């Protein structure tokens, strides 16, 4: 069994896998609506590939996992990005590997969010399905709908445990 320790999620650490969605000074922002609203602009790159692709917005309700979490599979969406934004400031765990046809367990990286961060997995990036922590959690999800198979799953060659 391989053990991964989750590190705090940052834009720099997560850049090879996608975008971190959070409001802070490093994001382009400006006032709109006569100054009553601050717009944090262009926070993630939505990718829609293939015939008939269109963006969809959904809500996923994730059941909580207790730590340590043991993983058995990974998935990827080769034809589009997939963004997860917690709706109630709930922490969640991320496990990722670089985009490509395959990956090794040595390629896996684990991150823990602070509850106010969302992520956008780039097309083809391997990731574990949603890993909510603490309580049942709702996520706003932006991803691709359309023609073609857009979900590949791979069983891990060995169990992988994730800790904090």
C-alpha positions in Angstrom: 0.0 0.0 0.0 1.2 3.5 -0.9 0.6 6.4 1.5 0.1 10.0 0.3 0.1 13.0 2.6 -2.2 15.8 1.4 -0.7 19.2 1.3 -2.6 22.5 1.4 -3.9 23.5 -2.0 -2.2 26.4 -3.7 -2.4 27.8 -7.3 1.3 27.0 -7.8 1.2 23.4 -6.6 -2.1 22.6 -8.5 -1.1 24.4 -11.8 0.0 21.2 -13.6 -3.5 19.7 -13.1 -5.8 22.7 -13.5 -7.0 26.0 -11.9 -7.7 26.9 -8.2 -10.8 29.0 -7.9 -10.6 31.4 -5.0 -10.8 35.1 -4.3 -7.6 36.7 -3.3 -5.4 39.6 -4.4 -3.6 37.5 -7.0 -6.8 37.2 -9.1 -7.8 40.0 -11.5 -10.7 41.8 -9.8 -12.6 45.0 -10.3 -15.8 46.7 -9.1 -19.0 46.4 -11.2 -22.6 47.3 -10.6 -21.9 50.8 -9.7 -19.3 49.7 -7.2 -21.6 47.4 -5.1 -20.0 44.2 -6.4 -16.4 43.0 -6.8 -15.9 40.8 -9.9 -13.1 38.2 -9.6 -12.6 37.6 -13.3 -11.5 34.7 -15.5 -10.6 32.3 -12.7 -10.7 29.0 -14.7 -10.3 27.8 -18.2 -13.4 25.9 -19.3 -12.5 23.3 -21.9 -15.1 21.8 -24.2 -13.7 19.4 -26.9 -15.4 17.2 -29.4 -18.5 17.3 -31.5 -21.7 18.7 -30.0 -19.9 19.8 -26.8 -21.7 22.2 -24.5 -21.2 23.5 -21.0 -23.5 22.2 -18.2 -23.9 23.4 -14.6 -24.8 20.8 -12.0 -24.9 20.3 -8.3 -23.1 17.2 -6.9 -23.9 16.1 -3.3 -21.0 14.3 -1.8 -21.1 12.0 1.1 -18.3 12.5 3.6 -15.2 10.3 3.8 -13.3 9.7 7.0 -9.5 10.1 7.0 -7.4 8.3 6.2 -9.1 7.6 2.8 -8.1 4.5 0.8 -8.3 4.9 -2.9 -8.9 2.2 -5.5 -9.5 4.1 -8.8 -8.9 7.3 -10.7 -10.9 8.9 -13.5 -10.3 11.5 -16.2 -12.5 13.5 -18.6 -10.6 13.6 -21.9 -13.1 15.9 -23.7 -13.5 18.7 -21.2 -12.6 20.3 -17.9 -14.5 19.8 -14.7 -14.8 22.4 -12.0 -15.9 21.8 -8.4 -16.9 24.8 -6.2 -18.1 24.1 -2.6 -21.4 25.8 -1.9 -21.1 25.9 1.9 -17.4 26.4 2.5 -16.8 22.7 2.9 -13.3 21.2 2.8 -12.6 18.5 0.3 -9.6 16.3 -0.7 -8.1 16.1 -4.1 -5.9 13.4 -5.6 -4.5 14.0 -9.1 -2.1 12.7 -11.7 -0.9 14.3 -14.9 -3.0 14.2 -18.1 -2.1 11.4 -20.4 -3.1 7.8 -21.4 -1.9 6.4 -18.1 -0.2 7.2 -14.8 1.8 5.5 -12.1 0.9 5.6 -8.4 4.2 7.5 -8.0 2.6 10.3 -10.1 -0.3 10.8 -7.6 -0.4 14.0 -5.6 -2.9 14.9 -2.8 -4.2 18.3 -1.8 -6.6 19.5 0.9 -8.7 22.6 0.3 -9.5 25.2 3.0 -13.2 25.2 2.3 -13.3 28.5 0.3 -11.4 27.1 -2.7 -12.7 25.3 -5.7 -10.8 23.6 -8.5 -11.1 23.2 -12.2 -9.5 19.9 -13.5 -8.1 20.4 -17.0 -9.2 18.0 -19.7 -7.5 14.7 -19.4 -6.1 15.2 -15.9 -6.5 12.0 -13.8 -8.3 12.6 -10.5 -10.2 10.7 -7.8 -14.0 11.1 -7.8 -15.3 13.7 -5.3 -13.9 13.3 -1.7 -16.0 15.4 0.6 -14.8 15.6 4.2 -16.5 16.7 7.5 -20.2 16.5 6.3 -22.5 15.9 3.3 -21.4 18.7 0.9 -22.9 20.3 -2.1 -20.7 21.4 -5.0 -21.5 23.6 -8.0 -20.0 21.7 -11.0 -19.2 23.1 -14.4 -18.3 20.4 -17.0 -19.0 19.1 -20.5 -22.1 17.4 -22.0 -22.3 16.2 -25.5 -21.4 13.4 -27.9 -18.7 10.9 -27.1 -17.5 9.1 -24.0 -16.0 11.6 -21.6 -15.1 9.5 -18.6 -12.3 7.0 -18.4 -11.8 5.0 -15.2 -8.6 3.1 -14.1 -8.3 0.8 -11.1 -5.1 1.5 -9.1 -2.6 -1.3 -9.2 -2.4 -1.1 -5.4 -4.4 0.5 -2.6 -3.4 4.1 -1.9 -4.0 5.7 1.5 -4.3 9.5 1.8 -3.6 11.2 5.2 -3.3 14.8 6.3 
